[in-house]
């Protein structure tokens, strides 16, 4: 507790030594400035006593990242390969490919969400499409760069749609 003798004493913040304050941490009673104060249900605390931690959902474990990325790539390649046999349905089914990529990556990452996973899902949509196209065409994917007219739009719209749905599953 604070003694009556300390009531008139000028205190300085433990994190900002040049900042005067009259606030103290409710647990350890160290002086803290308003900028360093963490409001908790039991009062004002310093950062150490508040024990701020990120939620486990947002903590990315680097050991599970490769599994998630490879699983998403495999799902993407398989989905686009199946859709290559039914091109008239590609635009609508690309939604399901994107959702499948996002779900597989999320499950393999133990339901975590992270910017790296979301970006990986978008890259996996494009790489999976390239792999499926290369397998289906026997390795000839020259038409991708030669495109023109509405051919590029025919390819780009399903890819963008799938990328959007994969991204929203992991953000």
Secondary structure, DSSP 8 states (H G I E B T S, - for coil): ---GGGTTS-EE-SS-TT-EE--B-TTT--B--TTT-EEETTEEE-HHHHT----GGG---HHHHHHHHHHHHHHHHHHHHHHTT-GGGHHHHHHHHHHHHHHHHHHHTTT---HHHHHHHHHHHHHHHHHHHHHHTTT--HHHHH--TTHHHHHHHHHHHHHHHHHHHH-
